[in-house]
Amino acid sequence: MENKLEYSFDDEVVSKFCYDMFEKKIDIYFTGYSDTIKNECFLDKNCVLTIENWSSAKSKIDNPNDIYDYKDLDVYIGVFSMILHIEKQGEDLYLSVNTINDKYISLLFIKPVVSFKII
């Protein structure tokens, strides 16, 4: 499976964030995105990135002064303000995010279902 996703959210502020811990689902809304495959340009269209049905999920705080190991997702997750990096490696998904309280968090989703939709 190719590691490159068809979309990117570099420097795009999250307009809405929904996390359902019981259903294992995260919806991240944006007012635009970059098409990384077809047009290789920014598209000013409302969209939602959905991550759901993962086998397991982990989180850790990115802090250059301390080394944190991954913990359960709920330990460090916060409300996303921006996705800094997103990468698919095989069946797993890695995210680096900034939260509204200005924390930098790394997330690891094992075997998630990832979908993207223009709304």
Sequence and secondary structure as in RCSB ss.txt:
>XXXX:A:sequence
MENKLEYSFDDEVVSKFCYDMFEKKIDIYFTGYSDTIKNECFLDKNCVLTIENWSSAKSKIDNPNDIYDYKDLDV
YIGVFSMILHIEKQGEDLYLSVNTINDKYISLLFIKPVVSFKII
>XXXX:A:secstr
  S  SEE TT B SEEEEETTTTEEEEEES EEESSSS EEE   EEEEEE  SEEEEEE  TTS    EEHHH
H   EEEEEEEEEETTEEEEEEEETTS EEEEEEES EEEEEE 
